[in-house]
Amino acid sequence: MYPAFFGIAEKPFAITPDPRYLYLGARHAEALAHLVYGINEAGGFIQLTGEVGTGKTTTIRSLLARAPRNAEIALIINPRLSPLEFLQTICEELGIGVAEDAGNGKELVDQLNTYLLRAHAAGRRVVLIVDEAQNLTAEVLEQVRLLTNLETESQKLLQIILIGQPELRTLLARNDLRQLAQRVTARYHLEPLSRDDTVAYVAHRLRVAGATNDIFSRPALREIYRRSGGVPRVINVICDRALLAAYTQDSHQVSSALVRRAASEVFGRRLAPTWLTMGLQALLVLMVVGAGAMLWRLIVDRPLASNQAGAALGAPSPPAVHVLAPAPAPTLAAQLAQPGVDTSTDAAFTQLLKLWHVVYTPGATDGCSQAAAQGLDCVNLRGSLAQLRQLNRPVILMLSDSGGNSKQAVLTGLGETSATLRTGAKALTVSIAELSRYWFGDYLLLWRPGVPAVTELLQGAHGPAVRQLHAQLLRWRGDTSGTRPGVDYDAALKQLVEDFQREHHLSVDGIAGLETQLTLDAAVAEPDSPLLVDTPPGN
C-alpha cells in the first residue's frame, strides 16, 4: 500500500525472519559468530537465548544462508515432540530413509549413527539446530544429550545448537539436567538494541527496502526507541504502522507524533507526548514540594508559637506530630519478586486451566497437551491490549522484568486503567501503563472450539464447521425464530460474518479466520466459561 508512496520496493518492517534484513549490530554479530563457531567446531552444545522479539529466528535464518558447503543442517522449529518423534524428525530433516519397522528409539539412533559416520568419512559436518528449545521436555533433552555420545575417537559426530527464550537457561540449570548443562561449550544471550543501534537498525531496514532518503525524523527515531525498548519485533510493528499513518496523511516524513500514535495502537492505550509527561512529572514534583512545605509550616510553626505562649503561662508543651509520607506503589517487577509469587509455566497453566474447570498436573505432559485432552485448544498469539479486550478471554502473558528475565502470569481482568494478574496463589493489580513496560505482546489463549479442526472459513465452504459458525452467529444476533443453521457458506452467511466483524472492529472481509472465530466464541460464551469482563465487547 505505502511502499510506492515512499519510493521503496517493499515493506521494510515485516516481522517475518528475512535474512536480508538482519541488522548485524555488535550484539547480533556476536550472536551469529557463536552460531558459526558451532557449525565449524566440533563438540558440545552451543546455547543462544534471548527475549521474545530480539531477533533469534532471524539470526538462525542468516546462519543457514552463511553455512559452509560441507555442512548439513537439521532444523527443528517445533520441539514439542516425544523422544521418538524427535529422532524421527532429525532423520527426516537429514533425508535419512527410516525403515518402516523402526518402531523404537534404538533403531533410529543406530540408523542416525551410521549416517553420521558416513558423513564424517566424507568430510561433511552435521549440525542439529533446535529453535524454541525452552519447550523441550526433560525426556527429549536427555535424548539430545545421548546424541552427543555419537563420536569417533577424536571428534563428536553431531554438533547441537539450542536456541530459546531465557527460560532455556532456567531449564538447563535443573539438577537432573546437569550432565547436559556441563556439555554446553558456548553461551550467548541476545539483548535488546541500544538507542544508537535502534537508529541504525531502522536505517538499515529502510536501505535494504530501497529507501534513498530519511523517512523518519530524528525525534521520531528517539520516540521509536523510547516506545519499543530496543526490541526489534516491537520496532518493526511500530514503524510499519507509523509508515501507514504517514501515507494516509500524505506525509513523506514520519514525525514523533505519528510514531507515538502508532505505538498507542500497538499497546492498546493512549500515550502522552514525552514533553507533556515530563512536564506533568515536574509539575507534580513542585506541587508535592509546595504542599510539603505548607504542611511543615502548619505542623512546626504553629505548635511552636503555641508552645511559646504556653510556656509563658507555664502550660505543658503538646506532643510532637510526625507525618509519614505515603509509600510509593510497588512496580510490577517488585510485585513479581515477592515471596509466594510463582511465575513459572506450571503455575500459569495451573491457574488458567483452573478457570476452565480443568485440573493441571505439573510434571506430566505439557500444558497444551493436558488442555487438548479436555477439549481445549492452545493458541499462541501476539497482539495488543486492545486485542485482548476484544477476545475477552483470560490468557497467559509472557512478561519480561527489568533484568531481562522471562516470567508468566495469567491475565484475569482488564479494566480501563488497571489489570489483574494471577501468579500462583496471589492476585496482583497493576496499572495498564506499568503492565505495558513488561509485556511486549506475546500471550497464550485457551478456548473450546466446537469442531475438532479449526480452519479458515470463507464463502463456498461446506460442512460441520460452517454449521457451527452459523449457529454461533445466530446466537450472537439473538435470533429466536428457530432458524436452522446451514452447512453451506453462502452469500447470506458471508454478510452475517461481515456484520459481526464490523461491529467488533475486525477486518471486514467476510472470512471467518481464527481471530473472528475466537472473538465470536467469547461473544456467545457459555455461562461457565471464563471471560475478562462480565459482558463481551459489542454486546
Contacts in CASP RR format, 6 or more apart in sequence:
PFRMAT RR
TARGET T0000
AUTHOR 0000-0000-0000
METHOD contacts of the structure
MODEL  1
MYPAFFGIAEKPFAITPDPRYLYLGARHAEALAHLVYGINEAGGFIQLTG
EVGTGKTTTIRSLLARAPRNAEIALIINPRLSPLEFLQTICEELGIGVAE
DAGNGKELVDQLNTYLLRAHAAGRRVVLIVDEAQNLTAEVLEQVRLLTNL
ETESQKLLQIILIGQPELRTLLARNDLRQLAQRVTARYHLEPLSRDDTVA
YVAHRLRVAGATNDIFSRPALREIYRRSGGVPRVINVICDRALLAAYTQD
SHQVSSALVRRAASEVFGRRLAPTWLTMGLQALLVLMVVGAGAMLWRLIV
DRPLASNQAGAALGAPSPPAVHVLAPAPAPTLAAQLAQPGVDTSTDAAFT
QLLKLWHVVYTPGATDGCSQAAAQGLDCVNLRGSLAQLRQLNRPVILMLS
DSGGNSKQAVLTGLGETSATLRTGAKALTVSIAELSRYWFGDYLLLWRPG
VPAVTELLQGAHGPAVRQLHAQLLRWRGDTSGTRPGVDYDAALKQLVEDF
QREHHLSVDGIAGLETQLTLDAAVAEPDSPLLVDTPPGN
1 244 0 8 1.000
1 247 0 8 1.000
2 11 0 8 1.000
2 243 0 8 1.000
2 244 0 8 1.000
2 246 0 8 1.000
2 247 0 8 1.000
3 9 0 8 1.000
3 10 0 8 1.000
3 11 0 8 1.000
3 209 0 8 1.000
5 247 0 8 1.000
5 252 0 8 1.000
6 211 0 8 1.000
6 215 0 8 1.000
6 243 0 8 1.000
6 247 0 8 1.000
6 252 0 8 1.000
7 210 0 8 1.000
7 211 0 8 1.000
7 212 0 8 1.000
8 206 0 8 1.000
8 209 0 8 1.000
8 210 0 8 1.000
8 211 0 8 1.000
9 209 0 8 1.000
9 210 0 8 1.000
10 209 0 8 1.000
11 209 0 8 1.000
11 240 0 8 1.000
11 243 0 8 1.000
12 21 0 8 1.000
12 205 0 8 1.000
12 206 0 8 1.000
12 208 0 8 1.000
12 209 0 8 1.000
12 210 0 8 1.000
12 211 0 8 1.000
12 239 0 8 1.000
13 205 0 8 1.000
13 235 0 8 1.000
13 236 0 8 1.000
13 237 0 8 1.000
13 239 0 8 1.000
13 240 0 8 1.000
13 243 0 8 1.000
14 236 0 8 1.000
14 240 0 8 1.000
15 233 0 8 1.000
15 236 0 8 1.000
15 237 0 8 1.000
17 55 0 8 1.000
17 57 0 8 1.000
17 58 0 8 1.000
17 60 0 8 1.000
17 61 0 8 1.000
18 58 0 8 1.000
18 61 0 8 1.000
19 58 0 8 1.000
19 61 0 8 1.000
19 62 0 8 1.000
19 64 0 8 1.000
19 65 0 8 1.000
20 208 0 8 1.000
21 58 0 8 1.000
21 204 0 8 1.000
21 205 0 8 1.000
21 208 0 8 1.000
22 28 0 8 1.000
22 32 0 8 1.000
22 58 0 8 1.000
22 59 0 8 1.000
22 61 0 8 1.000
22 62 0 8 1.000
23 197 0 8 1.000
23 200 0 8 1.000
23 201 0 8 1.000
23 204 0 8 1.000
23 205 0 8 1.000
23 232 0 8 1.000
24 32 0 8 1.000
25 193 0 8 1.000
25 197 0 8 1.000
25 200 0 8 1.000
25 201 0 8 1.000
26 197 0 8 1.000
27 190 0 8 1.000
27 191 0 8 1.000
27 193 0 8 1.000
27 197 0 8 1.000
28 55 0 8 1.000
28 59 0 8 1.000
28 190 0 8 1.000
30 188 0 8 1.000
31 48 0 8 1.000
31 56 0 8 1.000
31 59 0 8 1.000
31 188 0 8 1.000
31 190 0 8 1.000
32 59 0 8 1.000
32 62 0 8 1.000
32 63 0 8 1.000
32 66 0 8 1.000
34 46 0 8 1.000
34 48 0 8 1.000
34 186 0 8 1.000
34 188 0 8 1.000
35 46 0 8 1.000
35 48 0 8 1.000
35 59 0 8 1.000
35 60 0 8 1.000
35 63 0 8 1.000
35 161 0 8 1.000
36 63 0 8 1.000
36 66 0 8 1.000
37 46 0 8 1.000
37 186 0 8 1.000
38 46 0 8 1.000
38 127 0 8 1.000
38 159 0 8 1.000
38 161 0 8 1.000
38 186 0 8 1.000
39 63 0 8 1.000
39 67 0 8 1.000
39 68 0 8 1.000
39 71 0 8 1.000
39 73 0 8 1.000
39 125 0 8 1.000
39 127 0 8 1.000
39 159 0 8 1.000
39 161 0 8 1.000
40 68 0 8 1.000
40 125 0 8 1.000
41 159 0 8 1.000
42 125 0 8 1.000
42 155 0 8 1.000
42 156 0 8 1.000
42 159 0 8 1.000
43 148 0 8 1.000
43 155 0 8 1.000
43 156 0 8 1.000
43 159 0 8 1.000
43 185 0 8 1.000
44 148 0 8 1.000
44 156 0 8 1.000
44 159 0 8 1.000
44 160 0 8 1.000
44 183 0 8 1.000
44 184 0 8 1.000
44 185 0 8 1.000
45 148 0 8 1.000
45 160 0 8 1.000
45 161 0 8 1.000
45 162 0 8 1.000
45 180 0 8 1.000
45 183 0 8 1.000
45 184 0 8 1.000
45 185 0 8 1.000
46 159 0 8 1.000
46 160 0 8 1.000
46 161 0 8 1.000
46 162 0 8 1.000
46 184 0 8 1.000
46 185 0 8 1.000
46 186 0 8 1.000
47 161 0 8 1.000
47 162 0 8 1.000
47 168 0 8 1.000
47 169 0 8 1.000
47 172 0 8 1.000
47 184 0 8 1.000
47 186 0 8 1.000
47 187 0 8 1.000
47 188 0 8 1.000
48 56 0 8 1.000
48 59 0 8 1.000
48 161 0 8 1.000
48 162 0 8 1.000
48 163 0 8 1.000
48 164 0 8 1.000
48 187 0 8 1.000
48 188 0 8 1.000
48 189 0 8 1.000
48 190 0 8 1.000
49 56 0 8 1.000
49 163 0 8 1.000
49 164 0 8 1.000
49 165 0 8 1.000
49 166 0 8 1.000
49 168 0 8 1.000
49 169 0 8 1.000
49 187 0 8 1.000
49 188 0 8 1.000
49 189 0 8 1.000
49 190 0 8 1.000
50 56 0 8 1.000
50 164 0 8 1.000
50 165 0 8 1.000
50 166 0 8 1.000
50 189 0 8 1.000
50 190 0 8 1.000
50 191 0 8 1.000
51 165 0 8 1.000
51 166 0 8 1.000
51 190 0 8 1.000
51 191 0 8 1.000
51 192 0 8 1.000
51 231 0 8 1.000
51 400 0 8 1.000
51 404 0 8 1.000
51 406 0 8 1.000
51 440 0 8 1.000
52 165 0 8 1.000
52 231 0 8 1.000
52 233 0 8 1.000
52 398 0 8 1.000
52 400 0 8 1.000
52 406 0 8 1.000
52 440 0 8 1.000
52 442 0 8 1.000
53 231 0 8 1.000
53 232 0 8 1.000
53 233 0 8 1.000
53 234 0 8 1.000
53 440 0 8 1.000
54 190 0 8 1.000
54 191 0 8 1.000
54 192 0 8 1.000
54 231 0 8 1.000
54 232 0 8 1.000
54 233 0 8 1.000
55 190 0 8 1.000
55 232 0 8 1.000
55 233 0 8 1.000
56 131 0 8 1.000
56 163 0 8 1.000
56 164 0 8 1.000
56 190 0 8 1.000
57 131 0 8 1.000
57 163 0 8 1.000
58 232 0 8 1.000
59 190 0 8 1.000
60 75 0 8 1.000
60 129 0 8 1.000
60 131 0 8 1.000
60 163 0 8 1.000
63 129 0 8 1.000
64 73 0 8 1.000
64 75 0 8 1.000
67 73 0 8 1.000
67 127 0 8 1.000
68 125 0 8 1.000
70 123 0 8 1.000
70 124 0 8 1.000
70 125 0 8 1.000
71 124 0 8 1.000
71 125 0 8 1.000
71 126 0 8 1.000
71 127 0 8 1.000
72 94 0 8 1.000
72 119 0 8 1.000
72 124 0 8 1.000
72 125 0 8 1.000
72 126 0 8 1.000
72 127 0 8 1.000
73 93 0 8 1.000
73 126 0 8 1.000
73 127 0 8 1.000
73 128 0 8 1.000
73 129 0 8 1.000
74 89 0 8 1.000
74 90 0 8 1.000
74 93 0 8 1.000
74 94 0 8 1.000
74 126 0 8 1.000
74 127 0 8 1.000
74 128 0 8 1.000
74 129 0 8 1.000
75 93 0 8 1.000
75 129 0 8 1.000
75 131 0 8 1.000
76 86 0 8 1.000
76 89 0 8 1.000
76 90 0 8 1.000
76 93 0 8 1.000
76 128 0 8 1.000
76 129 0 8 1.000
76 130 0 8 1.000
76 131 0 8 1.000
77 131 0 8 1.000
77 132 0 8 1.000
78 132 0 8 1.000
79 86 0 8 1.000
79 130 0 8 1.000
79 131 0 8 1.000
79 132 0 8 1.000
79 133 0 8 1.000
79 135 0 8 1.000
79 136 0 8 1.000
79 140 0 8 1.000
80 135 0 8 1.000
80 366 0 8 1.000
80 368 0 8 1.000
80 369 0 8 1.000
81 89 0 8 1.000
81 140 0 8 1.000
82 139 0 8 1.000
82 140 0 8 1.000
83 105 0 8 1.000
83 139 0 8 1.000
83 140 0 8 1.000
83 142 0 8 1.000
83 143 0 8 1.000
84 103 0 8 1.000
84 104 0 8 1.000
84 105 0 8 1.000
84 108 0 8 1.000
86 140 0 8 1.000
86 143 0 8 1.000
86 144 0 8 1.000
87 105 0 8 1.000
87 108 0 8 1.000
87 109 0 8 1.000
87 112 0 8 1.000
87 143 0 8 1.000
88 98 0 8 1.000
88 108 0 8 1.000
90 112 0 8 1.000
90 128 0 8 1.000
91 97 0 8 1.000
91 98 0 8 1.000
91 108 0 8 1.000
91 111 0 8 1.000
91 112 0 8 1.000
92 98 0 8 1.000
94 112 0 8 1.000
94 115 0 8 1.000
94 126 0 8 1.000
96 111 0 8 1.000
96 112 0 8 1.000
96 115 0 8 1.000
97 111 0 8 1.000
98 108 0 8 1.000
98 111 0 8 1.000
99 107 0 8 1.000
99 111 0 8 1.000
101 107 0 8 1.000
102 108 0 8 1.000
102 111 0 8 1.000
109 146 0 8 1.000
109 147 0 8 1.000
109 150 0 8 1.000
112 147 0 8 1.000
112 150 0 8 1.000
113 150 0 8 1.000
113 157 0 8 1.000
115 126 0 8 1.000
116 126 0 8 1.000
116 150 0 8 1.000
116 157 0 8 1.000
116 158 0 8 1.000
117 152 0 8 1.000
117 157 0 8 1.000
119 125 0 8 1.000
119 126 0 8 1.000
119 157 0 8 1.000
120 152 0 8 1.000
120 155 0 8 1.000
120 157 0 8 1.000
125 159 0 8 1.000
126 157 0 8 1.000
126 158 0 8 1.000
126 159 0 8 1.000
127 158 0 8 1.000
127 159 0 8 1.000
127 160 0 8 1.000
127 161 0 8 1.000
128 147 0 8 1.000
128 158 0 8 1.000
128 159 0 8 1.000
128 160 0 8 1.000
128 161 0 8 1.000
129 160 0 8 1.000
129 161 0 8 1.000
129 163 0 8 1.000
130 136 0 8 1.000
130 144 0 8 1.000
130 160 0 8 1.000
130 161 0 8 1.000
130 162 0 8 1.000
130 163 0 8 1.000
131 163 0 8 1.000
131 164 0 8 1.000
132 163 0 8 1.000
132 164 0 8 1.000
132 165 0 8 1.000
133 162 0 8 1.000
133 163 0 8 1.000
133 164 0 8 1.000
133 168 0 8 1.000
134 164 0 8 1.000
134 165 0 8 1.000
134 166 0 8 1.000
134 167 0 8 1.000
134 168 0 8 1.000
134 171 0 8 1.000
135 366 0 8 1.000
136 144 0 8 1.000
136 171 0 8 1.000
137 366 0 8 1.000
138 174 0 8 1.000
138 176 0 8 1.000
138 177 0 8 1.000
141 171 0 8 1.000
141 172 0 8 1.000
141 177 0 8 1.000
141 180 0 8 1.000
142 177 0 8 1.000
142 180 0 8 1.000
144 160 0 8 1.000
144 162 0 8 1.000
144 180 0 8 1.000
145 179 0 8 1.000
145 180 0 8 1.000
145 183 0 8 1.000
147 158 0 8 1.000
147 160 0 8 1.000
148 156 0 8 1.000
148 158 0 8 1.000
148 160 0 8 1.000
148 183 0 8 1.000
150 156 0 8 1.000
150 157 0 8 1.000
150 158 0 8 1.000
151 157 0 8 1.000
162 168 0 8 1.000
165 406 0 8 1.000
166 189 0 8 1.000
166 404 0 8 1.000
166 405 0 8 1.000
166 406 0 8 1.000
167 345 0 8 1.000
167 406 0 8 1.000
169 189 0 8 1.000
171 177 0 8 1.000
172 180 0 8 1.000
172 181 0 8 1.000
172 184 0 8 1.000
173 181 0 8 1.000
192 229 0 8 1.000
192 230 0 8 1.000
192 231 0 8 1.000
192 232 0 8 1.000
193 201 0 8 1.000
193 225 0 8 1.000
193 229 0 8 1.000
193 230 0 8 1.000
193 231 0 8 1.000
193 232 0 8 1.000
193 235 0 8 1.000
194 230 0 8 1.000
195 222 0 8 1.000
195 225 0 8 1.000
197 230 0 8 1.000
198 221 0 8 1.000
198 224 0 8 1.000
198 225 0 8 1.000
198 228 0 8 1.000
198 229 0 8 1.000
198 230 0 8 1.000
198 235 0 8 1.000
199 221 0 8 1.000
199 225 0 8 1.000
201 232 0 8 1.000
201 235 0 8 1.000
202 216 0 8 1.000
202 221 0 8 1.000
202 224 0 8 1.000
202 235 0 8 1.000
202 239 0 8 1.000
203 214 0 8 1.000
205 236 0 8 1.000
205 239 0 8 1.000
206 215 0 8 1.000
206 216 0 8 1.000
214 253 0 8 1.000
215 243 0 8 1.000
215 246 0 8 1.000
215 252 0 8 1.000
215 253 0 8 1.000
215 254 0 8 1.000
216 224 0 8 1.000
216 239 0 8 1.000
216 242 0 8 1.000
216 253 0 8 1.000
216 254 0 8 1.000
216 259 0 8 1.000
217 253 0 8 1.000
217 254 0 8 1.000
217 255 0 8 1.000
217 256 0 8 1.000
219 255 0 8 1.000
219 256 0 8 1.000
220 242 0 8 1.000
220 254 0 8 1.000
220 255 0 8 1.000
220 256 0 8 1.000
220 258 0 8 1.000
220 259 0 8 1.000
222 256 0 8 1.000
223 256 0 8 1.000
223 259 0 8 1.000
223 260 0 8 1.000
223 263 0 8 1.000
223 274 0 8 1.000
224 235 0 8 1.000
224 238 0 8 1.000
224 239 0 8 1.000
224 242 0 8 1.000
224 259 0 8 1.000
226 274 0 8 1.000
227 234 0 8 1.000
227 238 0 8 1.000
227 259 0 8 1.000
227 260 0 8 1.000
227 263 0 8 1.000
227 266 0 8 1.000
227 267 0 8 1.000
227 271 0 8 1.000
228 234 0 8 1.000
228 235 0 8 1.000
228 238 0 8 1.000
228 263 0 8 1.000
231 440 0 8 1.000
233 382 0 8 1.000
233 440 0 8 1.000
234 266 0 8 1.000
234 440 0 8 1.000
237 266 0 8 1.000
238 259 0 8 1.000
238 262 0 8 1.000
238 263 0 8 1.000
238 266 0 8 1.000
239 254 0 8 1.000
239 259 0 8 1.000
239 262 0 8 1.000
240 262 0 8 1.000
241 262 0 8 1.000
241 265 0 8 1.000
241 266 0 8 1.000
242 254 0 8 1.000
242 258 0 8 1.000
242 259 0 8 1.000
242 261 0 8 1.000
242 262 0 8 1.000
243 254 0 8 1.000
244 262 0 8 1.000
245 254 0 8 1.000
245 258 0 8 1.000
245 261 0 8 1.000
245 262 0 8 1.000
246 252 0 8 1.000
246 253 0 8 1.000
246 254 0 8 1.000
246 255 0 8 1.000
246 258 0 8 1.000
249 258 0 8 1.000
251 258 0 8 1.000
256 273 0 8 1.000
257 273 0 8 1.000
260 271 0 8 1.000
260 273 0 8 1.000
263 271 0 8 1.000
264 270 0 8 1.000
264 271 0 8 1.000
265 384 0 8 1.000
265 386 0 8 1.000
266 383 0 8 1.000
266 384 0 8 1.000
267 384 0 8 1.000
267 385 0 8 1.000
267 436 0 8 1.000
268 384 0 8 1.000
268 385 0 8 1.000
268 386 0 8 1.000
269 385 0 8 1.000
269 432 0 8 1.000
269 433 0 8 1.000
269 436 0 8 1.000
272 280 0 8 1.000
295 323 0 8 1.000
299 321 0 8 1.000
299 323 0 8 1.000
303 318 0 8 1.000
303 320 0 8 1.000
303 321 0 8 1.000
306 318 0 8 1.000
307 317 0 8 1.000
307 318 0 8 1.000
310 317 0 8 1.000
311 317 0 8 1.000
331 434 0 8 1.000
332 399 0 8 1.000
332 401 0 8 1.000
332 428 0 8 1.000
332 430 0 8 1.000
332 434 0 8 1.000
332 435 0 8 1.000
332 437 0 8 1.000
332 438 0 8 1.000
333 401 0 8 1.000
333 402 0 8 1.000
333 403 0 8 1.000
333 438 0 8 1.000
335 341 0 8 1.000
335 428 0 8 1.000
335 430 0 8 1.000
336 343 0 8 1.000
336 399 0 8 1.000
336 401 0 8 1.000
336 407 0 8 1.000
336 409 0 8 1.000
336 423 0 8 1.000
336 428 0 8 1.000
337 401 0 8 1.000
338 426 0 8 1.000
340 424 0 8 1.000
340 425 0 8 1.000
340 426 0 8 1.000
341 423 0 8 1.000
341 424 0 8 1.000
341 426 0 8 1.000
341 428 0 8 1.000
342 423 0 8 1.000
342 424 0 8 1.000
342 425 0 8 1.000
343 399 0 8 1.000
343 407 0 8 1.000
343 408 0 8 1.000
343 409 0 8 1.000
343 423 0 8 1.000
344 408 0 8 1.000
345 367 0 8 1.000
345 408 0 8 1.000
346 360 0 8 1.000
346 362 0 8 1.000
346 363 0 8 1.000
347 408 0 8 1.000
347 423 0 8 1.000
347 424 0 8 1.000
348 396 0 8 1.000
348 408 0 8 1.000
348 409 0 8 1.000
348 410 0 8 1.000
348 423 0 8 1.000
349 360 0 8 1.000
349 367 0 8 1.000
349 370 0 8 1.000
349 371 0 8 1.000
349 396 0 8 1.000
350 360 0 8 1.000
350 362 0 8 1.000
350 424 0 8 1.000
351 410 0 8 1.000
351 412 0 8 1.000
351 422 0 8 1.000
351 423 0 8 1.000
351 424 0 8 1.000
352 394 0 8 1.000
352 395 0 8 1.000
352 396 0 8 1.000
352 410 0 8 1.000
352 444 0 8 1.000
352 446 0 8 1.000
353 359 0 8 1.000
353 360 0 8 1.000
353 367 0 8 1.000
353 370 0 8 1.000
353 371 0 8 1.000
353 374 0 8 1.000
353 376 0 8 1.000
353 446 0 8 1.000
354 360 0 8 1.000
355 394 0 8 1.000
355 410 0 8 1.000
355 412 0 8 1.000
355 530 0 8 1.000
356 371 0 8 1.000
356 374 0 8 1.000
356 376 0 8 1.000
356 446 0 8 1.000
356 448 0 8 1.000
356 529 0 8 1.000
356 530 0 8 1.000
357 528 0 8 1.000
358 370 0 8 1.000
358 371 0 8 1.000
358 374 0 8 1.000
358 376 0 8 1.000
360 367 0 8 1.000
360 370 0 8 1.000
361 370 0 8 1.000
364 370 0 8 1.000
367 378 0 8 1.000
368 378 0 8 1.000
371 377 0 8 1.000
371 378 0 8 1.000
371 446 0 8 1.000
372 378 0 8 1.000
375 448 0 8 1.000
376 446 0 8 1.000
376 447 0 8 1.000
376 448 0 8 1.000
377 446 0 8 1.000
377 447 0 8 1.000
377 448 0 8 1.000
377 449 0 8 1.000
377 454 0 8 1.000
378 444 0 8 1.000
378 445 0 8 1.000
378 446 0 8 1.000
379 444 0 8 1.000
379 445 0 8 1.000
379 446 0 8 1.000
379 447 0 8 1.000
379 514 0 8 1.000
379 518 0 8 1.000
380 442 0 8 1.000
380 443 0 8 1.000
380 444 0 8 1.000
381 387 0 8 1.000
381 442 0 8 1.000
381 443 0 8 1.000
381 444 0 8 1.000
381 445 0 8 1.000
382 441 0 8 1.000
382 442 0 8 1.000
382 443 0 8 1.000
383 441 0 8 1.000
383 443 0 8 1.000
384 441 0 8 1.000
385 414 0 8 1.000
385 432 0 8 1.000
385 435 0 8 1.000
385 436 0 8 1.000
387 515 0 8 1.000
388 395 0 8 1.000
388 411 0 8 1.000
388 414 0 8 1.000
388 443 0 8 1.000
388 532 0 8 1.000
389 414 0 8 1.000
389 532 0 8 1.000
389 533 0 8 1.000
389 537 0 8 1.000
390 504 0 8 1.000
390 505 0 8 1.000
390 506 0 8 1.000
390 519 0 8 1.000
390 537 0 8 1.000
391 445 0 8 1.000
391 515 0 8 1.000
391 518 0 8 1.000
391 519 0 8 1.000
391 522 0 8 1.000
392 519 0 8 1.000
392 522 0 8 1.000
392 523 0 8 1.000
392 525 0 8 1.000
392 531 0 8 1.000
392 532 0 8 1.000
392 533 0 8 1.000
392 536 0 8 1.000
392 537 0 8 1.000
393 445 0 8 1.000
393 446 0 8 1.000
393 447 0 8 1.000
393 518 0 8 1.000
393 522 0 8 1.000
393 530 0 8 1.000
393 531 0 8 1.000
393 532 0 8 1.000
394 410 0 8 1.000
394 411 0 8 1.000
394 412 0 8 1.000
394 413 0 8 1.000
394 530 0 8 1.000
394 531 0 8 1.000
394 532 0 8 1.000
395 410 0 8 1.000
395 411 0 8 1.000
395 443 0 8 1.000
395 444 0 8 1.000
395 445 0 8 1.000
395 446 0 8 1.000
396 408 0 8 1.000
396 409 0 8 1.000
396 410 0 8 1.000
396 411 0 8 1.000
396 443 0 8 1.000
396 444 0 8 1.000
397 408 0 8 1.000
397 409 0 8 1.000
397 410 0 8 1.000
397 411 0 8 1.000
397 421 0 8 1.000
397 439 0 8 1.000
397 441 0 8 1.000
397 442 0 8 1.000
397 443 0 8 1.000
398 406 0 8 1.000
398 408 0 8 1.000
398 439 0 8 1.000
398 440 0 8 1.000
398 441 0 8 1.000
398 442 0 8 1.000
398 443 0 8 1.000
398 444 0 8 1.000
399 406 0 8 1.000
399 407 0 8 1.000
399 408 0 8 1.000
399 409 0 8 1.000
399 438 0 8 1.000
399 439 0 8 1.000
400 406 0 8 1.000
400 407 0 8 1.000
400 438 0 8 1.000
400 439 0 8 1.000
400 440 0 8 1.000
401 407 0 8 1.000
401 438 0 8 1.000
402 438 0 8 1.000
409 421 0 8 1.000
409 422 0 8 1.000
409 423 0 8 1.000
409 428 0 8 1.000
410 421 0 8 1.000
410 422 0 8 1.000
410 423 0 8 1.000
411 419 0 8 1.000
411 420 0 8 1.000
411 421 0 8 1.000
411 443 0 8 1.000
411 532 0 8 1.000
412 420 0 8 1.000
412 421 0 8 1.000
412 422 0 8 1.000
412 427 0 8 1.000
412 530 0 8 1.000
412 532 0 8 1.000
413 419 0 8 1.000
413 420 0 8 1.000
413 532 0 8 1.000
413 533 0 8 1.000
414 420 0 8 1.000
414 532 0 8 1.000
414 533 0 8 1.000
415 432 0 8 1.000
415 533 0 8 1.000
416 432 0 8 1.000
417 431 0 8 1.000
417 432 0 8 1.000
418 429 0 8 1.000
418 430 0 8 1.000
418 431 0 8 1.000
418 432 0 8 1.000
419 429 0 8 1.000
419 430 0 8 1.000
419 431 0 8 1.000
419 432 0 8 1.000
419 435 0 8 1.000
420 427 0 8 1.000
420 428 0 8 1.000
420 429 0 8 1.000
421 427 0 8 1.000
421 428 0 8 1.000
421 429 0 8 1.000
421 430 0 8 1.000
421 435 0 8 1.000
422 428 0 8 1.000
445 518 0 8 1.000
447 518 0 8 1.000
447 521 0 8 1.000
447 522 0 8 1.000
448 521 0 8 1.000
448 529 0 8 1.000
449 517 0 8 1.000
449 521 0 8 1.000
450 468 0 8 1.000
451 464 0 8 1.000
451 465 0 8 1.000
451 468 0 8 1.000
453 465 0 8 1.000
454 465 0 8 1.000
454 514 0 8 1.000
454 517 0 8 1.000
455 465 0 8 1.000
456 511 0 8 1.000
456 512 0 8 1.000
456 513 0 8 1.000
456 514 0 8 1.000
457 465 0 8 1.000
457 466 0 8 1.000
457 469 0 8 1.000
457 489 0 8 1.000
457 511 0 8 1.000
457 512 0 8 1.000
457 513 0 8 1.000
457 517 0 8 1.000
458 489 0 8 1.000
458 494 0 8 1.000
458 510 0 8 1.000
458 511 0 8 1.000
458 512 0 8 1.000
459 489 0 8 1.000
459 490 0 8 1.000
459 491 0 8 1.000
459 493 0 8 1.000
459 494 0 8 1.000
459 510 0 8 1.000
460 488 0 8 1.000
460 489 0 8 1.000
460 490 0 8 1.000
461 488 0 8 1.000
461 489 0 8 1.000
462 487 0 8 1.000
462 488 0 8 1.000
462 489 0 8 1.000
463 487 0 8 1.000
463 488 0 8 1.000
464 487 0 8 1.000
466 486 0 8 1.000
466 487 0 8 1.000
466 488 0 8 1.000
466 489 0 8 1.000
466 493 0 8 1.000
467 485 0 8 1.000
467 486 0 8 1.000
467 487 0 8 1.000
468 485 0 8 1.000
469 489 0 8 1.000
469 493 0 8 1.000
469 497 0 8 1.000
469 512 0 8 1.000
469 517 0 8 1.000
469 520 0 8 1.000
470 485 0 8 1.000
470 486 0 8 1.000
470 493 0 8 1.000
470 496 0 8 1.000
471 485 0 8 1.000
472 520 0 8 1.000
472 521 0 8 1.000
472 524 0 8 1.000
473 493 0 8 1.000
473 496 0 8 1.000
473 497 0 8 1.000
473 500 0 8 1.000
473 520 0 8 1.000
474 483 0 8 1.000
474 485 0 8 1.000
475 524 0 8 1.000
476 500 0 8 1.000
476 520 0 8 1.000
476 523 0 8 1.000
476 524 0 8 1.000
477 496 0 8 1.000
477 499 0 8 1.000
486 493 0 8 1.000
494 510 0 8 1.000
497 510 0 8 1.000
497 511 0 8 1.000
497 512 0 8 1.000
497 516 0 8 1.000
498 508 0 8 1.000
498 509 0 8 1.000
498 510 0 8 1.000
500 506 0 8 1.000
500 516 0 8 1.000
500 519 0 8 1.000
500 520 0 8 1.000
500 523 0 8 1.000
501 507 0 8 1.000
501 508 0 8 1.000
501 509 0 8 1.000
501 510 0 8 1.000
501 516 0 8 1.000
502 508 0 8 1.000
503 538 0 8 1.000
504 519 0 8 1.000
504 523 0 8 1.000
504 537 0 8 1.000
504 538 0 8 1.000
506 515 0 8 1.000
506 516 0 8 1.000
506 519 0 8 1.000
512 520 0 8 1.000
522 531 0 8 1.000
522 536 0 8 1.000
523 536 0 8 1.000
523 537 0 8 1.000
523 538 0 8 1.000
523 539 0 8 1.000
524 536 0 8 1.000
525 531 0 8 1.000
525 536 0 8 1.000
END
